[in-house]
Amino acid sequence: MTAASASAPGRPALFAQPRAITGAALAVVALGALVGWTQGARMLGLYGVGVALGLTLYHASFGFTAAFRVLMADGRSAGVRAQMLMLGVAVLLFFPALAAGGIFGQPVGGFVLPAGTSVIVGAFLFGIGMQIGGGCGSGTLFTVGGGSARMAITLAFFVAGSVIGWAHLAWWQALPSLPPFSVVEGFGLWPALAANLAVFALVWFAARAIELRAHGKVEPISGAAGRPPGATLLRGPWSLAAGALLLAGLNFATLWLAGRPWGITGAFALWGAKTLQAAGVDVASWASWSDEWSRNALASSILTDVTSVMDFGLVLGAFGAAAAAGKFRPVWSIPMGQIVASVIGGLLLGYGARLSYGCNIGAFFSGIASGSLHGWLWILCCLPGNWIGVQLRPLFGMPVERTPRAC
């Protein structure tokens, strides 16, 4: 007997955790009111986008870490195919806007950054950290919002690794590197679109073929056939396809409102630096925090930072989604092996993200949506790191998902 049927013989309650959903709603509204009052309508809009991102990531269970792992270890491809759908829609939205230089009069620019040694090393380390730490940038935040105590440890050390990476970044940036290159600017809008869409289609069908060979059938990303009884828009779950479409659209909304794409981990170094500053460390004297933007960020309210505001919204959006689904149940008993994995994985995630200009969102998703060469280099170097991380997971008592092969 399910909890819903046990609680009422007729129609189940709208929310299984009314106190949690009330707390989430109050938190979302309170922080939104503060952001709107102090920072204005545009920042409030970006906060709202962050909340919507958290809802989407949680309800669609849209992640990168598990998607890479189950394809490598078990031949299941739904997560990777959903990523290709997301990227395809994103470039269709982004490339024309970037070629035009603006959206409805708002100037916009992509994340077009150097592709060099720092990206190679950073993305590789990040890939290992993903599988050991249990998530990427977006995955860490939405699972923390969903009540994961273990991922809160990963986030703390993600922040610590980001501070260390920021302090070392200038040294890494001095190593050999290609200059920033945009395929939209370098090849033109239509050739860039055609090439990107062709690659996404190739990856889609290759991943599908791997799953078909391993399991004899392919799991759909629409999710319609496997939708559980009682699923609703508010309670979820949503399909991977819905998640892919919404994430592409919300990233485009970020581009319009912020003038640049969605990012996550850039805020973590700032949080760590402000924490050290509050503890009496003279972070402003560090060479890595000596430029004008860094000095202003350290001296200003955290709510002036777009990435931080969106991150806060994402966590609260995931909190609300978990409460609406009746799944906000933090587990405080964490095996020591997983604690160690969170510490090591978090440090690798933070350090790698800073060296490679971001995570699966800022470097991979937004980098490729921006037409930047560094986005492609990032994912090519991140995947081998993921493979190593998958092999290391059992050492920390963490499972690698596998299902029986088709006969």
VENNOR-V256409 format. One record per residue. RES is the residue in one small letter. OMEGA is omega in whole degrees, 0 to 359 (none if undefined). NEAR is the number of other ideal C-beta (glycine too) atoms within 10 Angstrom. D_LAST is the distance of its C-alpha to the last C-alpha in whole Angstrom. Layout:
RES	OMEGA	NEAR	D_LAST
RES	OMEGA	NEAR	D_LAST
This chain:
m	181	5	34
t	179	9	34
a	183	10	37
a	183	14	38
s	179	11	38
a	185	9	40
s	182	10	42
a	182	9	43
p	182	6	43
g	183	5	43
r	181	7	42
p	178	16	41
a	181	12	43
l	180	11	43
f	181	16	42
a	181	19	41
q	185	18	43
p	180	12	46
r	180	10	48
a	181	21	45
i	176	23	45
t	178	12	49
g	179	15	49
a	180	23	47
a	179	15	49
l	180	10	52
a	179	15	51
v	182	20	50
v	183	11	53
a	180	11	55
l	177	18	54
g	178	18	54
a	179	11	57
l	179	13	58
v	180	22	56
g	183	16	58
w	186	10	61
t	188	12	62
q	175	18	60
g	189	10	60
a	183	10	58
r	179	14	56
m	176	20	54
l	177	20	54
g	179	17	52
l	174	21	50
y	178	27	49
g	176	20	48
v	178	25	45
g	177	28	44
v	179	24	44
a	177	18	42
l	178	29	40
g	176	29	39
l	183	27	38
t	182	26	36
l	182	26	34
y	185	27	34
h	178	27	33
a	185	24	30
s	186	17	29
f	179	26	30
g	178	25	29
f	184	24	29
t	181	26	28
a	180	19	25
a	178	24	24
f	185	26	24
r	184	23	23
v	175	21	19
l	181	21	19
m	188	19	20
a	188	17	18
d	178	17	15
g	178	19	15
r	195	24	16
s	187	28	19
a	181	22	21
g	180	24	24
v	178	22	24
r	176	27	24
a	176	25	27
q	179	28	29
m	175	23	29
l	178	19	30
m	181	24	33
l	180	25	34
g	178	19	34
v	181	20	36
a	181	27	38
v	176	24	39
l	178	15	40
l	188	19	42
f	190	27	44
f	177	23	44
p	180	14	47
a	179	19	49
l	178	25	49
a	179	16	50
a	180	10	53
g	181	10	54
g	177	13	54
i	180	19	52
f	178	7	55
g	178	5	58
q	178	14	56
p	180	9	56
v	176	22	52
g	183	15	51
g	172	24	47
f	179	24	46
v	191	21	47
l	182	24	47
p	177	19	47
a	185	23	44
g	185	19	45
t	182	15	45
s	179	26	45
v	181	29	42
i	182	20	40
v	183	18	40
g	181	28	41
a	178	30	37
f	178	23	36
l	180	25	37
f	180	35	36
g	176	30	32
i	181	24	33
g	178	33	35
m	186	31	32
q	178	30	29
i	182	28	32
g	176	32	34
g	179	28	31
g	174	30	32
c	180	29	34
g	181	31	38
s	181	28	37
g	178	27	34
t	183	30	37
l	185	31	39
f	176	29	37
t	172	25	36
v	177	23	39
g	179	28	40
g	174	23	38
g	181	18	39
s	179	22	37
a	180	14	39
r	181	22	37
m	173	23	37
a	175	15	41
i	177	22	41
t	181	30	39
l	180	25	41
a	181	17	45
f	170	21	44
f	178	32	42
v	180	22	46
a	178	20	47
g	179	30	45
s	178	28	46
v	179	24	50
i	179	15	50
g	178	28	48
w	180	25	51
a	182	18	53
h	191	14	52
l	182	19	51
a	179	11	54
w	180	11	53
w	181	18	50
q	179	14	51
a	179	11	53
l	184	11	51
p	184	9	50
s	171	17	48
l	179	12	48
p	177	10	50
p	181	16	49
f	177	16	47
s	179	19	46
v	178	23	44
v	179	24	46
e	185	15	50
g	185	11	49
f	184	15	47
g	187	13	48
l	188	16	46
w	175	12	45
p	179	12	43
a	178	20	42
l	182	21	40
a	181	12	39
a	181	14	37
n	181	23	36
l	178	15	34
a	178	10	33
v	179	15	31
f	179	21	30
a	179	12	28
l	179	11	27
v	179	17	25
w	185	19	24
f	176	13	22
a	179	13	21
a	179	22	20
r	180	17	18
a	178	13	16
i	180	18	15
e	180	21	14
l	179	14	12
r	184	11	10
a	189	17	9
h	179	17	8
g	177	10	8
k	183	9	11
v	178	17	15
e	179	17	17
p	177	14	20
i	177	21	23
s	177	13	26
g	185	21	24
a	184	8	26
a	183	7	23
g	182	11	23
r	185	12	26
p	177	9	27
p	178	6	30
g	179	12	34
a	178	15	33
t	179	10	36
l	183	9	37
l	184	14	39
r	183	20	37
g	357	22	33
p	175	20	31
w	180	20	31
s	175	22	28
l	179	25	27
a	177	19	29
a	178	20	32
g	180	25	32
a	181	25	32
l	180	18	35
l	180	21	37
l	177	27	37
a	180	22	38
g	180	17	40
l	175	20	42
n	177	24	42
f	176	22	44
a	176	19	46
t	178	24	47
l	181	25	47
w	185	17	50
l	184	21	52
a	184	21	52
g	177	15	52
r	186	18	49
p	179	25	45
w	173	29	43
g	183	26	43
i	194	28	43
t	177	32	44
g	180	22	47
a	188	23	48
f	178	30	47
a	178	26	50
l	178	22	52
w	180	19	51
g	180	22	52
a	178	24	55
k	176	19	56
t	177	14	55
l	179	16	57
q	179	15	60
a	179	9	61
a	177	8	60
g	178	6	63
v	182	12	62
d	182	9	63
v	183	20	60
a	179	13	62
s	179	8	64
w	180	16	60
a	182	10	60
s	179	18	57
w	186	21	59
s	180	11	62
d	187	10	61
e	181	7	63
w	182	8	59
s	179	19	58
r	179	12	62
n	180	11	62
a	179	21	58
l	184	16	60
a	187	10	63
s	174	12	61
s	178	11	60
i	182	14	56
l	174	17	56
t	182	14	57
d	184	21	54
v	183	23	51
t	179	21	48
s	181	21	49
v	178	24	50
m	177	28	47
d	178	27	45
f	178	25	47
g	180	27	46
l	181	30	42
v	181	23	42
l	176	24	44
g	177	28	42
a	175	29	39
f	178	27	41
g	180	26	42
a	179	29	39
a	178	28	37
a	179	25	40
a	179	25	40
a	183	22	36
g	186	20	37
k	180	17	36
f	182	22	39
r	180	10	38
p	176	12	39
v	187	9	38
w	179	6	41
s	185	6	39
i	178	15	37
p	183	12	36
m	179	9	38
g	179	14	35
q	175	19	35
i	178	14	38
v	179	15	39
a	179	27	36
s	179	28	37
v	182	18	40
i	181	19	39
g	179	32	37
g	178	28	39
l	178	23	42
l	179	27	39
l	182	36	39
g	181	33	42
y	181	27	44
g	181	32	41
a	181	33	41
r	179	28	45
l	188	25	45
s	175	33	42
y	174	27	44
g	184	31	42
c	177	35	38
n	178	30	35
i	186	25	38
g	183	27	41
a	184	30	40
f	183	25	36
f	183	28	36
s	178	27	40
g	179	30	41
i	177	25	38
a	177	28	40
s	182	28	43
g	184	28	42
s	177	26	43
l	184	21	42
h	177	27	41
g	178	28	39
w	177	17	36
l	181	20	38
w	185	31	37
i	178	21	33
l	179	13	33
c	180	20	34
c	184	30	33
l	175	15	29
p	176	13	29
g	176	23	31
n	181	26	28
w	178	17	26
i	179	13	29
g	177	27	29
v	179	23	25
q	183	14	26
l	185	16	29
r	180	19	28
p	178	11	27
l	181	11	30
f	179	19	32
g	181	12	29
m	185	18	28
p	168	9	24
v	189	14	21
e	176	11	19
r	176	11	15
t	180	11	12
p	179	6	9
r	176	11	6
a	180	11	4
c	none	4	0
